[in-house]
Amino acid sequence: QAYISYSNIAALTHLAAKSGWDITSTLDGIKIWTHEEGDVLSLKVEMKVKVPSQRAFLLLSDFTLRQQWDKHFVTCEVLQAVTEDEKIYYVTSAPITGHKPKDFVILVSQRQPSKPGEPYIIAVKSVTLMSVPPSSEYCRSEIFCAGFQIFSDSSSSCTVCYFNQVTSGVMPYIAANLTGSSHSIEDTALECMKFLE
């Protein structure tokens, strides 16, 4: 368990530190970058939010609140509180036309900064739990690496960066966005900012 949680945080930190991000859009305090490597597309969404970083961290690390701002989350329940900083959740998401709804079993690991200037980290990856086998009702999907880094800008504002390493399972949700035919990433980011503020 310690290894899985460490690798969860390390994978997100490694993704965030990669060079070669291309900015694809800027709008109302939101910036979106992409990073391509082979058949892996990574996404970074940066939001400037008028709340203290500690508050953003508390709100974003509780995934049961996520339906309030992310319409892709239909249900979210805690399956297991592994430690104070690690929880395993079961999430279902809305179906895309012509597809079954998806479900995910995810580990969410959170870390507070150990020294000034470091971000708060909330890392997400899929895990396998014998007690929650895939069901015929849903298409079991996987998150390789996703999460948030939250940097303090002042006592009342912070920068929230959301990362997602996009796999074919998540691709339909964002493909339309990157080609300009949908603004779901911006819409979700705006909802997230409203929720936090």
C-alpha positions in Angstrom: 0.0 0.0 0.0 2.8 2.4 0.9 4.4 1.7 -2.5 1.1 2.3 -4.4 0.5 5.6 -2.7 4.1 6.7 -3.2 4.0 5.8 -6.9 0.6 7.6 -7.2 2.2 10.9 -5.9 5.4 10.3 -7.8 3.6 9.7 -11.1 1.7 12.9 -10.9 4.8 14.9 -9.8 6.7 13.4 -12.8 3.9 14.3 -15.2 3.7 17.9 -13.9 7.5 18.3 -14.3 7.7 17.2 -17.9 8.9 19.7 -20.5 7.3 20.3 -23.8 3.7 21.4 -22.8 1.9 23.2 -25.6 -0.7 25.8 -24.6 -4.0 25.3 -26.5 -6.3 27.8 -25.0 -6.6 30.7 -22.6 -9.8 32.0 -21.3 -11.1 33.8 -18.1 -8.3 32.8 -15.8 -8.1 29.3 -17.3 -5.2 28.0 -19.4 -5.2 24.5 -21.1 -2.0 22.8 -22.1 -1.4 19.4 -23.9 1.6 17.2 -24.0 2.0 14.3 -26.5 4.3 11.4 -26.1 3.7 8.4 -28.4 0.0 7.5 -28.1 -0.3 9.2 -24.7 -1.9 12.6 -24.5 -1.6 14.5 -21.3 -3.7 17.5 -20.3 -3.1 20.3 -17.9 -5.7 22.8 -16.9 -4.5 25.8 -14.8 -7.0 27.9 -12.9 -6.5 31.1 -10.8 -8.8 30.9 -7.8 -9.6 33.5 -5.2 -9.5 31.1 -2.2 -6.6 30.1 0.1 -4.7 27.1 -1.1 -5.5 25.1 2.1 -9.2 25.6 1.4 -8.9 24.5 -2.2 -7.0 21.4 -1.1 -9.7 20.5 1.5 -12.5 20.9 -1.1 -10.8 19.2 -4.0 -9.4 16.2 -2.0 -12.9 15.2 -1.0 -14.1 13.4 -4.1 -17.6 12.9 -2.8 -18.0 16.7 -3.4 -16.9 16.4 -7.0 -20.4 15.9 -8.5 -21.1 19.4 -7.4 -18.8 20.8 -10.1 -17.9 17.9 -12.5 -20.9 16.7 -14.5 -18.8 13.6 -15.6 -19.1 12.2 -12.1 -22.6 10.8 -11.6 -21.9 8.9 -8.3 -18.9 8.7 -6.1 -18.6 6.7 -2.8 -15.8 6.0 -0.5 -15.0 2.2 -0.6 -12.1 2.3 1.8 -10.3 4.9 3.9 -6.9 3.3 3.7 -5.2 6.0 5.8 -6.0 9.6 6.6 -4.3 10.6 3.3 -5.4 7.7 1.1 -9.0 6.8 0.1 -10.3 4.4 -2.5 -13.5 5.6 -4.3 -16.0 4.0 -6.6 -17.1 6.4 -9.3 -19.6 6.1 -12.1 -19.7 8.5 -15.0 -22.4 9.5 -17.5 -22.6 7.5 -20.8 -21.5 9.0 -24.0 -24.0 8.5 -26.8 -23.8 4.9 -28.0 -21.7 3.7 -25.1 -22.3 2.1 -21.7 -21.7 4.4 -18.7 -18.2 4.0 -17.3 -17.1 3.1 -13.8 -13.8 3.5 -12.0 -12.2 2.3 -8.8 -9.6 4.9 -7.9 -7.1 5.6 -5.2 -6.8 9.2 -4.2 -3.6 10.1 -2.4 -3.2 13.6 -0.8 -0.1 15.4 0.5 0.4 18.7 2.2 3.5 20.7 1.3 6.5 19.8 3.3 8.2 23.1 2.8 7.1 26.6 1.6 6.7 27.0 -2.2 5.8 23.3 -2.6 2.3 22.5 -3.8 -0.5 20.6 -2.2 -0.9 17.4 -4.2 -4.0 15.2 -4.8 -3.0 12.2 -7.0 -5.5 9.8 -8.6 -5.0 6.4 -10.3 -7.1 3.3 -10.8 -6.6 0.3 -8.6 -8.1 -3.2 -8.6 -10.3 -4.3 -5.7 -11.4 -7.9 -5.6 -14.6 -6.8 -3.7 -15.6 -4.6 -6.7 -15.4 -6.6 -9.8 -16.4 -5.2 -13.2 -20.2 -5.4 -13.9 -22.0 -5.9 -17.1 -23.9 -2.6 -16.5 -20.7 -0.5 -16.8 -17.6 -0.4 -18.9 -14.8 -0.5 -16.3 -12.3 2.2 -17.2 -8.8 3.1 -16.0 -7.1 6.3 -14.9 -3.4 6.0 -15.2 -2.4 9.3 -13.7 -4.5 12.3 -12.9 -4.9 14.8 -10.1 -4.2 18.3 -8.8 -1.3 20.5 -7.7 -2.3 23.6 -5.7 0.1 26.4 -5.4 -0.4 29.3 -2.9 -0.3 32.7 -4.6 -1.3 34.8 -1.6 -3.2 34.4 1.7 -6.4 34.5 -0.2 -5.6 33.1 -3.7 -4.1 30.1 -5.3 -3.3 28.4 -8.6 -5.0 25.0 -9.1 -3.4 22.8 -11.8 -5.4 19.7 -12.9 -3.6 17.0 -14.8 -4.8 14.0 -16.7 -2.9 11.4 -18.7 -5.5 10.6 -21.2 -6.0 7.0 -22.3 -8.4 5.8 -24.9 -11.1 5.3 -22.2 -11.1 9.0 -21.4 -10.4 10.2 -24.9 -14.0 10.6 -26.1 -14.6 13.1 -23.4 -11.9 15.5 -24.4 -11.4 14.8 -28.2 -14.3 17.2 -29.1 -12.8 19.8 -26.8 -9.4 19.8 -28.5 -10.9 20.0 -31.9 -12.9 23.0 -30.8 -16.4 21.5 -31.2 -17.0 21.4 -27.4 -15.9 23.4 -24.4 -16.4 20.8 -21.8 -12.9 21.2 -20.3 -13.4 25.0 -19.9 -16.9 24.5 -18.6 -15.8 22.0 -16.0 -12.9 24.3 -15.0 -15.3 27.2 -14.6 -17.7 25.1 -12.5 -14.7 24.0 -10.4 -13.6 27.7 -9.9 -17.2 28.7 -8.9 -17.4 25.8 -6.5 -14.1 26.7 -4.8 -14.9 30.4 -4.6 
